[in-house]
């Protein structure tokens, strides 16, 4: 039997090409103990079938407060934790059901489709700016993949244009800094973010607006409304998760095409493949590497391992999406792939609410980019690219290109 490697999910080598390690773990120790401290273990689930089962298994809970003592719960109410975790992604039924119902009313597929023309205009404007540069070189993350989704989500929410750049610093610190020991920096950014959102929400309460945030403040479902902390946390979720994953989807998709010129040419010559192509990009380089945290709500056995109440469990979405038991030729990029039940957006009751928006943005952005920049190519050697240090996300820090 091959020896299971010691995984450092933050290491540059693993981030640049995580799949050989994920494959080895999936084969030798599919319910893998990442670490153990303070009496609890952190487990990584790497097989597709196991991942799918766990994402639907309600013995694994999202709300860590259910594991806390009453004293700990009271402390959490007045902490940064409360701001970051009072949204539907961090709750279990019935609280999750209530919050999701409230947000579903304002974030329907019909609402998303109404943004198609605006997304096209934003996309063309960003490419116009690229083409206006004297030297046809750019960082595609900084000048295209980041601004597109942040412009769209801030416009949807009703965030002032001049405040967009603030969200880049906030979201990068919160997501890339998580688990890196930069707690004080994260704390400062979180307080700034909270203060900004509180001021914005108060202004929209006094002067109602016809945007997503305005509707969140007005909406009712079965006589219910979001309270102040739930609104803050929900906006945090939509702003940070709602654009960060799309940044990675766009960057990873272009990177994958540039590394596979046959697939690039196929998509250029047959744009009708864009929908299956987007699903394949989501599978091949999943923008979210691991699921958000779950905890065992009781002592249990899961595929041969004894997991204790309070142990953290992470689903290795990127690894599961390369499981050859589920995907034929799993390590090959095939934009014509139709059997593609990937887990890039999760599964079960916590399936990503923003998936329709991410798909629409990616379809418009990639087709327009390939049509208007026919000579798009990488400007550095592949080994010189730097991947983001976040354990949660899988994406490039920069993508230097020439066109």
C-alpha positions as CSV (number, residue, x, y, z in Angstrom):
1,X,0.0,0.0,0.0
2,X,1.3,3.5,-0.9
3,X,2.0,5.7,2.1
4,X,-0.4,8.5,2.7
5,X,1.4,11.9,2.4
6,X,1.4,14.6,5.0
7,X,-0.8,17.3,3.3
8,X,-0.1,21.0,3.7
9,X,-3.0,22.5,1.9
10,X,-1.3,26.0,2.0
11,X,2.0,25.0,0.4
12,X,2.8,26.5,-3.0
13,X,3.6,23.1,-4.5
14,X,0.2,21.7,-3.4
15,X,-1.7,24.7,-4.6
16,X,0.0,24.7,-8.0
17,X,-0.9,21.0,-8.6
18,X,-2.9,19.5,-5.8
19,X,-4.4,16.5,-7.8
20,X,-1.5,14.0,-7.4
21,X,-1.7,14.4,-3.6
22,X,-5.5,14.3,-3.6
23,X,-5.4,11.1,-5.7
24,X,-2.9,9.4,-3.4
25,X,-5.0,10.3,-0.3
26,X,-8.2,9.2,-2.0
27,X,-6.6,5.8,-2.8
28,X,-4.8,5.1,0.4
29,X,-6.8,7.0,3.1
30,X,-10.0,8.5,1.8
31,X,-11.2,9.7,5.2
32,X,-8.0,11.4,6.1
33,X,-7.0,13.0,9.4
34,X,-5.5,16.3,8.5
35,X,-4.6,17.2,12.1
36,X,-5.5,16.6,15.7
37,X,-5.4,19.2,18.4
38,X,-7.3,20.1,21.6
39,X,-8.8,16.6,21.6
40,X,-10.5,17.0,18.2
41,X,-9.6,15.9,14.7
42,X,-9.9,17.6,11.4
43,X,-10.9,15.1,8.6
44,X,-10.6,15.5,4.9
45,X,-13.0,13.5,2.7
46,X,-11.6,12.9,-0.8
47,X,-13.8,10.2,-2.6
48,X,-16.7,11.4,-4.7
49,X,-19.3,9.0,-3.3
50,X,-18.2,9.7,0.3
51,X,-18.3,13.5,-0.4
52,X,-21.7,13.4,-1.9
53,X,-23.0,11.3,1.1
54,X,-21.5,13.6,3.7
55,X,-22.8,16.8,2.1
56,X,-26.3,15.3,2.5
57,X,-25.7,13.7,6.0
58,X,-27.5,15.8,8.7
59,X,-25.4,14.1,11.4
60,X,-22.7,16.6,10.2
61,X,-23.8,20.1,11.3
62,X,-23.0,23.6,10.0
63,X,-23.7,25.6,13.2
64,X,-20.8,25.2,15.6
65,X,-22.9,27.0,18.3
66,X,-24.7,23.7,18.7
67,X,-21.5,22.3,20.2
68,X,-20.9,25.2,22.5
69,X,-21.7,25.6,26.2
70,X,-24.2,28.3,27.1
71,X,-21.3,30.5,28.2
72,X,-19.5,30.0,24.9
73,X,-22.7,30.8,23.0
74,X,-23.1,34.1,24.9
75,X,-19.5,35.0,24.1
76,X,-20.0,34.2,20.4
77,X,-22.9,36.7,20.2
78,X,-20.6,39.6,20.8
79,X,-17.7,38.4,18.7
80,X,-16.4,38.6,15.1
81,X,-17.6,35.0,14.8
82,X,-21.2,36.1,15.0
83,X,-20.9,38.5,12.1
84,X,-19.2,36.0,9.8
85,X,-21.6,33.1,10.7
86,X,-25.1,34.3,11.1
87,X,-26.1,33.4,7.5
88,X,-27.7,30.4,5.9
89,X,-24.4,28.7,5.1
90,X,-23.6,28.4,8.8
91,X,-27.0,27.1,9.9
92,X,-28.9,23.9,10.0
93,X,-32.7,23.4,9.7
94,X,-34.9,24.9,10.7
95,X,-32.9,28.2,10.8
96,X,-31.3,27.4,7.5
97,X,-34.7,26.8,5.9
98,X,-36.1,30.1,7.2
99,X,-33.1,32.2,6.0
100,X,-32.8,30.5,2.6
101,X,-36.5,31.1,2.0
102,X,-36.1,34.8,2.7
103,X,-33.1,35.2,0.3
104,X,-34.7,33.0,-2.4
105,X,-37.4,35.5,-2.8
106,X,-34.9,38.2,-3.8
107,X,-32.4,36.0,-5.7
108,X,-34.4,34.0,-8.2
109,X,-33.2,32.7,-11.6
110,X,-35.5,35.2,-13.2
111,X,-33.8,38.1,-11.4
112,X,-30.4,36.8,-12.4
113,X,-31.4,36.5,-16.1
114,X,-32.4,40.1,-16.1
115,X,-28.7,41.0,-15.6
116,X,-27.6,39.4,-18.8
117,X,-27.4,42.6,-20.8
118,X,-25.7,44.5,-18.0
119,X,-23.1,41.7,-17.6
120,X,-22.3,41.9,-21.3
121,X,-21.9,45.7,-21.1
122,X,-19.5,45.3,-18.1
123,X,-17.6,42.6,-19.9
124,X,-17.1,44.6,-23.1
125,X,-16.1,47.7,-21.1
126,X,-13.3,45.8,-19.3
127,X,-12.1,44.3,-22.6
128,X,-12.2,47.8,-24.2
129,X,-9.9,49.0,-21.3
130,X,-7.5,46.1,-22.0
131,X,-7.3,46.8,-25.7
132,X,-6.8,50.5,-25.1
133,X,-3.5,49.8,-23.3
134,X,-0.4,50.6,-25.5
135,X,1.2,47.3,-24.6
136,X,-1.2,44.4,-24.9
137,X,-0.2,42.8,-21.6
138,X,-2.3,42.6,-18.5
139,X,-3.0,40.7,-15.3
140,X,-6.2,39.0,-16.2
141,X,-7.2,38.5,-12.5
142,X,-6.7,42.2,-11.6
143,X,-8.1,43.7,-14.7
144,X,-10.8,41.3,-15.7
145,X,-11.7,38.4,-13.5
146,X,-11.9,40.4,-10.3
147,X,-13.7,43.6,-11.5
148,X,-16.4,41.8,-13.5
149,X,-18.2,39.9,-10.6
150,X,-17.5,42.7,-8.0
151,X,-19.1,45.3,-10.3
152,X,-22.1,43.0,-10.9
153,X,-22.7,42.0,-7.2
154,X,-22.2,45.5,-5.9
155,X,-24.6,46.9,-8.4
156,X,-27.1,44.1,-7.6
157,X,-26.8,44.9,-3.9
158,X,-26.8,48.7,-4.3
159,X,-23.3,49.3,-3.1
160,X,-21.9,52.7,-4.2
161,X,-19.4,52.5,-7.1
162,X,-16.7,54.3,-5.3
163,X,-16.6,51.7,-2.5
164,X,-15.9,48.6,-4.7
165,X,-12.2,48.6,-4.2
166,X,-12.7,48.4,-0.4
167,X,-14.2,45.0,-0.8
168,X,-11.2,43.6,-2.5
169,X,-8.9,44.3,0.5
170,X,-11.6,43.0,2.9
171,X,-12.4,39.8,1.1
172,X,-8.8,39.0,0.2
173,X,-7.8,39.3,3.9
174,X,-10.7,37.4,5.2
175,X,-10.4,34.5,2.8
176,X,-6.7,34.2,2.1
177,X,-5.8,35.1,5.7
178,X,-8.1,32.4,7.2
179,X,-5.9,29.8,8.9
180,X,-2.7,31.7,8.1
181,X,-2.2,33.1,11.6
182,X,-3.1,36.7,10.6
183,X,-5.9,36.9,13.2
184,X,-5.3,40.5,14.2
185,X,-5.3,41.7,10.6
186,X,-8.5,39.8,9.9
187,X,-10.0,41.3,13.0
188,X,-9.3,44.8,11.9
189,X,-10.7,44.2,8.4
190,X,-13.8,42.5,9.8
191,X,-14.6,45.5,12.1
192,X,-14.1,47.9,9.2
193,X,-16.4,45.8,7.0
194,X,-19.0,45.5,9.7
195,X,-19.0,49.3,10.4
196,X,-19.4,50.0,6.7
197,X,-22.3,47.6,6.2
198,X,-24.1,48.8,9.3
199,X,-24.0,52.4,8.0
200,X,-25.1,51.3,4.5
201,X,-28.0,49.2,5.9
202,X,-29.2,52.1,8.1
203,X,-29.2,54.4,5.2
204,X,-31.3,52.0,3.1
205,X,-33.7,51.5,6.0
206,X,-34.3,55.2,6.1
207,X,-34.5,55.6,2.3
208,X,-35.7,52.3,0.8
209,X,-34.1,51.3,-2.5
210,X,-35.1,48.9,-5.3
211,X,-32.0,46.8,-5.3
212,X,-31.1,43.4,-3.7
213,X,-30.1,44.8,-0.3
214,X,-33.2,47.1,-0.3
215,X,-35.4,44.1,-1.1
216,X,-33.7,42.0,1.6
217,X,-34.6,44.7,4.1
218,X,-38.2,44.8,2.9
219,X,-38.9,41.1,2.2
220,X,-41.1,38.9,4.2
221,X,-41.7,35.2,4.1
222,X,-44.5,33.7,6.3
223,X,-44.4,36.9,8.3
224,X,-40.7,36.7,8.9
225,X,-37.8,39.1,8.3
226,X,-34.1,39.2,8.6
227,X,-32.9,40.7,11.8
228,X,-30.0,43.2,12.0
229,X,-27.2,40.6,12.5
230,X,-28.7,38.2,9.9
231,X,-28.8,41.0,7.3
232,X,-25.2,42.0,8.0
233,X,-24.1,38.4,7.8
234,X,-26.1,37.7,4.6
235,X,-24.6,40.7,2.8
236,X,-21.2,39.5,3.9
237,X,-21.9,36.1,2.4
238,X,-23.3,37.5,-0.9
239,X,-20.4,40.0,-1.3
240,X,-17.5,37.8,-0.4
241,X,-18.7,34.4,-1.5
242,X,-20.7,35.9,-4.3
243,X,-17.8,37.3,-6.1
244,X,-14.6,35.5,-4.9
245,X,-15.7,32.2,-6.3
246,X,-16.5,33.7,-9.7
247,X,-13.0,35.4,-9.8
248,X,-11.5,32.0,-9.4
249,X,-13.9,30.4,-11.9
250,X,-12.9,32.9,-14.6
251,X,-9.2,32.8,-13.9
252,X,-9.1,29.0,-13.6
253,X,-11.1,28.6,-16.9
254,X,-8.7,30.8,-18.9
255,X,-5.7,29.1,-17.3
256,X,-7.2,25.7,-18.2
257,X,-7.8,26.7,-21.8
258,X,-4.3,28.2,-22.3
259,X,-2.9,24.9,-21.0
260,X,-5.1,22.9,-23.4
261,X,-4.9,24.6,-26.9
262,X,-7.0,21.9,-28.5
263,X,-9.9,22.7,-26.1
264,X,-9.3,26.4,-26.6
265,X,-9.6,26.0,-30.4
266,X,-12.6,23.7,-30.0
267,X,-14.5,26.4,-28.0
268,X,-13.5,29.2,-30.3
269,X,-14.8,27.2,-33.3
270,X,-18.0,26.0,-31.5
271,X,-19.2,28.6,-29.0
272,X,-22.4,26.5,-28.5
273,X,-20.3,24.3,-26.2
274,X,-20.0,27.0,-23.6
275,X,-22.5,25.5,-21.2
276,X,-20.8,22.1,-21.0
277,X,-17.4,23.9,-21.0
278,X,-18.3,25.9,-17.9
279,X,-19.3,22.7,-16.1
280,X,-16.0,21.1,-17.1
281,X,-14.0,24.2,-15.9
282,X,-15.9,24.0,-12.6
283,X,-15.0,20.3,-12.3
284,X,-11.4,20.5,-13.6
285,X,-10.2,23.4,-11.4
286,X,-13.0,23.9,-8.9
287,X,-12.9,27.5,-7.6
288,X,-13.6,26.2,-4.1
289,X,-11.1,23.6,-3.0
290,X,-12.7,22.4,0.2
291,X,-16.2,22.8,1.6
292,X,-16.9,25.2,4.4
293,X,-16.7,23.7,7.8
294,X,-18.9,21.0,9.1
295,X,-18.7,19.3,12.5
296,X,-19.8,15.9,13.7
297,X,-22.9,16.5,15.8
298,X,-22.5,13.2,17.5
299,X,-20.0,10.3,17.9
300,X,-20.3,8.3,14.7
301,X,-18.6,6.0,12.2
302,X,-18.0,7.2,8.7
303,X,-16.6,4.8,6.1
304,X,-14.4,3.0,8.6
305,X,-13.3,5.9,10.8
306,X,-14.5,6.7,14.2
307,X,-15.4,10.4,14.3
308,X,-16.1,12.1,17.6
309,X,-18.7,14.8,18.3
310,X,-17.1,18.1,17.7
311,X,-14.6,16.9,15.1
312,X,-14.4,19.1,12.0
313,X,-14.9,17.6,8.6
314,X,-14.0,19.1,5.2
315,X,-15.1,17.8,1.9
316,X,-12.3,18.0,-0.7
317,X,-14.4,19.2,-3.5
318,X,-11.5,19.6,-5.9
319,X,-10.3,16.1,-5.2
320,X,-13.8,14.5,-5.4
321,X,-14.2,16.2,-8.8
322,X,-11.2,14.2,-10.1
323,X,-12.3,10.8,-8.8
324,X,-12.0,8.3,-11.6
325,X,-14.7,6.2,-10.1
326,X,-17.2,9.0,-11.0
327,X,-15.6,10.7,-14.0
328,X,-14.1,9.0,-17.0
329,X,-10.6,10.3,-17.8
330,X,-10.9,12.5,-14.7
331,X,-7.6,14.2,-15.1
332,X,-8.3,15.3,-18.7
333,X,-10.0,18.5,-19.7
334,X,-13.0,17.7,-22.0
335,X,-15.3,20.6,-22.7
336,X,-17.7,18.2,-24.4
337,X,-18.2,16.2,-21.2
338,X,-21.9,15.6,-20.6
339,X,-21.8,13.2,-17.6
340,X,-20.6,15.8,-15.2
341,X,-22.3,15.8,-11.7
342,X,-19.5,17.8,-10.2
343,X,-19.6,19.1,-6.6
344,X,-18.1,22.5,-7.3
345,X,-21.2,24.2,-5.9
346,X,-21.7,21.7,-3.2
347,X,-24.8,19.5,-2.9
348,X,-27.8,19.2,-0.7
349,X,-29.6,21.9,1.2
350,X,-26.5,24.1,1.2
351,X,-26.0,24.1,-2.6
352,X,-24.7,27.4,-3.7
353,X,-27.4,30.0,-4.1
354,X,-25.3,32.0,-6.5
355,X,-24.6,29.2,-8.9
356,X,-26.9,30.6,-11.7
357,X,-25.2,34.0,-11.5
358,X,-21.7,32.5,-11.6
359,X,-22.6,30.4,-14.6
360,X,-24.1,33.3,-16.5
361,X,-21.1,35.6,-15.8
362,X,-18.7,32.9,-16.8
363,X,-20.5,32.1,-20.1
364,X,-20.7,35.8,-21.1
365,X,-17.2,36.6,-20.0
366,X,-15.4,33.7,-21.6
367,X,-17.1,33.8,-24.9
368,X,-16.5,37.5,-25.2
369,X,-12.9,37.2,-24.1
370,X,-12.1,34.5,-26.7
371,X,-13.9,36.4,-29.4
372,X,-12.3,39.8,-28.8
373,X,-8.8,38.6,-27.8
374,X,-8.0,36.0,-30.5
375,X,-4.3,36.0,-29.6
376,X,-4.7,35.5,-25.9
377,X,-1.7,33.7,-24.4
378,X,0.2,33.3,-21.2
379,X,2.9,36.0,-20.5
380,X,5.0,33.9,-18.1
381,X,6.1,30.4,-17.7
382,X,3.4,28.2,-16.0
383,X,5.7,27.4,-13.1
384,X,6.0,31.1,-12.3
385,X,2.3,31.5,-11.6
386,X,1.4,32.1,-7.9
387,X,-1.7,30.4,-6.4
388,X,-3.7,31.9,-3.6
389,X,-2.8,30.6,-0.2
390,X,-6.3,30.0,1.0
391,X,-7.2,26.5,2.0
392,X,-10.8,27.1,1.1
393,X,-10.2,28.6,-2.4
394,X,-8.4,27.3,-5.5
395,X,-7.4,30.2,-7.7
396,X,-4.5,32.3,-9.1
397,X,-3.2,35.4,-7.4
398,X,-2.3,36.8,-10.8
399,X,-2.7,35.6,-14.4
400,X,-0.3,37.6,-16.7
401,X,-1.3,37.4,-20.3
402,X,-0.5,38.9,-23.6
403,X,-3.0,39.5,-26.4
